[in-house]
Amino acid sequence: MSDFLSKTAFVTGAGGGIGRATSDLLAREGASLMLVDIDAAALEETAAQAKAHGGDVATSVVDIANDEQVKRAVDETVAHFGRIDIAHNNAGILGPIGPLADYDLSAARQLFDINVFGVLHCMQAQIPHMLAAGGGSIVNTASVSGVHAVPHIGVYTATKHAVIGLTKAAAADYSGQGIRVNCVCPGFVLTGMTRGKFDAETEAALAAQHPIGRFAEPEEVAEAVLWLLGGKSSFATGSSVFVDGGQTM
Ligand SMILES: NC(=O)c1ccc[n+]([C@@H]2O[C@H](COP(=O)([O-])OP(=O)(O)OC[C@H]3O[C@@H](n4cnc5c(N)ncnc54)[C@H](O)[C@@H]3O)[C@@H](O)[C@H]2O)c1
């Protein structure tokens, strides 16, 4: 029997590549879903896809940089489904590309507001409900940029290092109370963040950074997220799982 039947999941960035793939897999496994994104139209497309698998699906248009909006969506989840068992805190942006000394500070602040504070807002809203219910499982989306640096995405790199730090910090605080917190670290993935963003030569060079020789499909990342969210990873907490085609080995 599926690990996810009778479980309620909260997924951010559900309108995009990795979040949509996770939502789809969770719906196939029978989870009830609260899908969250800032992009209402993209969110509805994901919801329609998840409902086609027979899932009980609700949506909430939220800017994760806004703590009140996040708290409202988490509270709505518990009001609607009666519980929140698992969460994929996944929404994030890449931000402008360029060298650090010239990096626009308002863009840098926005990156931290979404990629770091967004994850913190989600965990702060989710954890009290999970504690009250006796446990839960959280997966945050970090990146290979959480452990290494490549030129011209320095602020994004700093935010993803912070996501790994927040993941470990939450795991240290709550693993003893039944809440496991892990993160997934993808290499380049074919999503709205990357598709059509590079010329053919750059795309080939980026693909070649992965010994597997290509970008990932979002579903390949979602499979790892599912494993981390579910009971089969019962001894994993505070960990960073790399799904990176060997990019960081
Ligand atoms: N694509 C890659 O190569 C790659 C690699 C490593 C990590 N990641 C990470 O994966 C996560 C998902 O990205 P993706 O590749 O699926 O990109 P994507 O752009 O396809 O999806 C991101 C989703 O997040 C939503 N979003 C953006 N800002 C938001 C906000 N403030 N509030 C709520 N929703 C917001 C977008 O509308 C979009 O639907 C991100 O955290 C990203 O940093 C992506």
The ligand as a Gaussian input file, in Angstrom:
#p B3LYP/6-31G(d) Opt

LIG

0 1
 N       16.216000      23.991000     -12.644000
 C       17.403000      23.762000     -12.120000
 O       18.407000      23.560000     -12.840000
 C       17.556000      23.732000     -10.626000
 C       18.747000      23.201000     -10.091000
 C       18.919000      23.157000      -8.720000
 C       17.915000      23.628000      -7.880000
 N       16.784000      24.162000      -8.425000
 C       15.774000      24.651000      -7.494000
 O       14.573000      23.945000      -7.706000
 C       13.472000      24.730000      -7.228000
 C       12.351000      24.669000      -8.259000
 O       12.788000      25.301000      -9.447000
 P       12.429000      24.776000     -10.917000
 O       13.707000      24.388000     -11.542000
 O       11.320000      23.799000     -10.854000
 O       12.043000      26.171000     -11.563000
 P       10.643000      26.728000     -12.099000
 O       10.928000      28.157000     -12.412000
 O       10.119000      25.824000     -13.159000
 O        9.675000      26.618000     -10.836000
 C        9.744000      27.476000      -9.735000
 C        8.331000      27.787000      -9.290000
 O        8.409000      28.617000      -8.124000
 C        7.436000      29.640000      -8.263000
 N        7.839000      30.809000      -7.468000
 C        8.836000      31.681000      -7.726000
 N        8.858000      32.642000      -6.807000
 C        7.858000      32.371000      -5.931000
 C        7.376000      33.016000      -4.774000
 N        7.927000      34.146000      -4.314000
 N        6.337000      32.461000      -4.111000
 C        5.758000      31.328000      -4.560000
 N        6.161000      30.677000      -5.674000
 C        7.203000      31.200000      -6.346000
 C        7.397000      29.969000      -9.749000
 O        6.203000      30.631000     -10.124000
 C        7.541000      28.582000     -10.357000
 O        6.297000      27.975000     -10.596000
 C       14.035000      26.119000      -6.961000
 O       14.224000      26.279000      -5.566000
 C       15.380000      26.102000      -7.660000
 O       16.305000      26.983000      -7.079000
 C       16.571000      24.206000      -9.766000

